[in-house]
Amino acid sequence: MTRKNKMATSTSKHGKLGNRFKKRKRGGMKDIMSNANWKTVDLGDMDLSQIDEAGEIVCFEELTDYTVLTTSGSKKQKIAKSPKKSEEKDKDTVKNTKTGGKKRKLKDDDDEPLKKKKKKTKKQIKKAKDVDQENKDNPKLNDIEEEEKTTDDETEDEEEWKKIDMSSWLNLLIPEPILHALADQKFTCPTPIQQQSLIPAIRDYKDIIGAAETGSGKTLAFGIPILHHILNIQEKEKRRKVKDLETGEDHQHQGCNDLLALVLTPTRELAIQVRNHLVKVAKYTGIHIAVVVGGMSKQKQERILKKKPQVVIATPGRLWELVQQGDTYLNSVSDVRYLVIDEADRMVERGHFAELTSIIDLINGSKKTHKRQTFVFSATLTMVHLGPKRKLMKGKFDMNKTQKLDDDMPVFPVELKYLAAVKERVKLTRKIDKMDHKFQKLKHQNDWFTRNAEELDIELDEDCLHDLGDSAEQKDHRKHLKSLRSNLNSMLKTTLFPKGFSAQYPTRGGQFTMPYKQVSSAVGKSATDAVDAVKQGTHGMKKTPLVRFPKGSKQKNKHKRKKKNK
Ligand SMILES: Nc1ncnc2c1ncn2[C@@H]1O[C@H](COP(=O)(O)OP(=O)(O)OP(=O)(O)O)[C@@H](O)[C@H]1O
C-alpha cells in the first residue's frame, strides 16, 4: 500500500490474482477488495528477473480504487471505501495492530511511494545478492537480525512474571529488568557459577576468573554483572544530562552510546550463542548487543555497528581486522570498561593468540582512567593449571601460604592437604633449628669470649657478652621456640596417613598413598569425578588437624566453632 493511495502487488506468471486477495497480518486477516482494474506500472529498463528477492514477481501493477476489510475475531470490518479515507484508515489500522503489547510499525517497503521504490530496487539488486549469499553461507548469522524482530513481537502480560518465584536470585543484586527476563525464561535459580560470581562482580567490582564445565551457565555469570553496570551507567548518564540542562553546561561522558563491554570468544558459533543468550536476558534493558565475527558481509557488519551496540561479542581475528581497518566505532574498543575472555583455554591456542594479544595490548594501552573489570572464563581447568597464578597476578593481592601451596601444586585437593602437612613439619623443624642455632651461636660466642678473656687475663666488660637469660628479647625468643617445639611435637604425634592405605601413587615432591579402591575408581574419570572419588575415600582424613584452611574460609570458621564447643 502506498501513501499516494496506490497499491503495488504481484501477479503470477499464470495470470492475475483476481480482484480480491488476502494478506495475513498479525492479529487478523486482511482482505483487500478492488473496485477498479489493475494498471501496469512502467518500470523502465529494469529487469525484475535480476532481483534475487523478487521471487515470483514478474511485473508491477497498481490499483487506485480499493476497499480494505479486516477481520476482528469472526467479524469483518469495512475500514475504507473511498481512496482517500482508505489510505488514512488503513495506515492507522496497520499501525495500531498490537503485537506483543507494542505498536507494530509498517515495513518501509509498504510505506514508500512506488516511484521511490523503483529507484531503490536497482540499488537493492546488488545488496539483495550480497545478503542472499551471506545467508546461504551462514544461516546462523542470518538469525542474528531475525531474532531481534521476533523478540519485539512477543506478547505478554506485564505483571505475569511477578507470579514466578524468583526468590533465589534476590540476594544477588539483580536489576528488575533482568530478573523479569530471567523469569520469562523460567530460570528460577542461579547456577553455582552464577551464585559465586554475581556478588563479587556486581557489588565489589572484582575481576573474575571462573572455571566450570560446559553448560554450567557461565555466560550469565559475566553477562548479568555487565548488564547491571551498564544500566547503572545509563542511569548516571541520564542524571548528568538533566543536570547539564539545568546548569546549561555540556559535559562529554562515556555513556549510553559507547562501546562499554567486549566479549571475546574463540569461535563465531560461540559468539553467536553468547549473543543470543545475552539478548534474551537484556530484553527489557534497552541495551544493545551485537556480534562481530568472520563470514559476515561488510554491509551487514556496518549496519550492525551503526546501531552503536554497548556490548560487542567478537572473535579476536575479525575484531582485530576491523580495528586495523579503522572502523570508527570499534576504534573505541581500547576504552571498554568490561572485558570478557570466554573459553580462555581455547583462546590461548595457536591461531587466536596473536590477535588476542594485540587487542589486550590495545586495551591495556588505553589512556582512560576508569577501572576496567575483567572476566576470564574457561570450561576446563587446564588454564588454571598452566602455571602459578600468583605470577600472573603479581602484586594484585596477597595469597596466604596454603593458597600459594595449592597454586604451586594443582594436583588432587586431598593430596595438597597432606603435602601441606609435610611441608609444615619441615618448616617448623627448620625454624626451630634456626633459632636453636642462633642460641648456640650466642652461647658459643659468650663461651669463646670468656675462655679467651680468662686465658689472656683480660677483664671482660659485661656488655660484650650476650645476655641469654634475662633480656626481654631473649625471653620472647625462648617462648617462641617453646611453642614451636610443642607444635612440632603434636604434629609428629599425629599420623599423617590413616590406616588402610595400600596403593601408592607418585606426586610432585613425594610419594603418598591412598586406598586402592579410590585410585582405581578415579582412573579414567574427568578431573571433577576423580576428585570426588578421592574425597569420598578420604573422608576421615579431612578431619585431621593437619589440614590448614585459608583464613576466614567457611571450613576455618567451622573448625574454630568446633574447637570452641569442645
Ligand atoms: N540460572 C539458570 N537456570 C536455568 N538455565 C540456565 C541458567 N543459566 C543458564 N542456563 C541455561 O543453561 C544453558 C547453558 O548456559 P551457558 O551457555 O551460559 O553455559 P556455559 O557454561 O557458558 O556453556 P559453554 O561452555 O558451552 O559456553 C543455556 O541454555 C542457558 O540458557
The ligand as a Gaussian input file, in Angstrom:
#p B3LYP/6-31G(d) Opt

LIG

0 1
 N       20.155000     -19.960000      36.084000
 C       19.836000     -20.758000      35.081000
 N       18.764000     -21.573000      35.184000
 C       18.427000     -22.402000      34.162000
 N       19.090000     -22.485000      32.990000
 C       20.154000     -21.688000      32.833000
 C       20.584000     -20.781000      33.858000
 N       21.666000     -20.125000      33.403000
 C       21.910000     -20.574000      32.163000
 N       21.005000     -21.504000      31.824000
 C       20.923000     -22.249000      30.550000
 O       21.948000     -23.215000      30.556000
 C       22.469000     -23.376000      29.256000
 C       23.973000     -23.257000      29.293000
 O       24.336000     -21.965000      29.691000
 P       25.645000     -21.265000      29.148000
 O       25.677000     -21.262000      27.674000
 O       25.804000     -19.986000      29.857000
 O       26.720000     -22.297000      29.667000
 P       28.259000     -22.210000      29.503000
 O       28.813000     -22.664000      30.783000
 O       28.656000     -20.874000      29.004000
 O       28.473000     -23.304000      28.386000
 P       29.566000     -23.319000      27.248000
 O       30.846000     -23.709000      27.890000
 O       29.025000     -24.345000      26.289000
 O       29.595000     -21.960000      26.646000
 C       21.833000     -22.327000      28.376000
 O       20.866000     -22.936000      27.590000
 C       21.181000     -21.378000      29.347000
 O       20.005000     -20.864000      28.803000

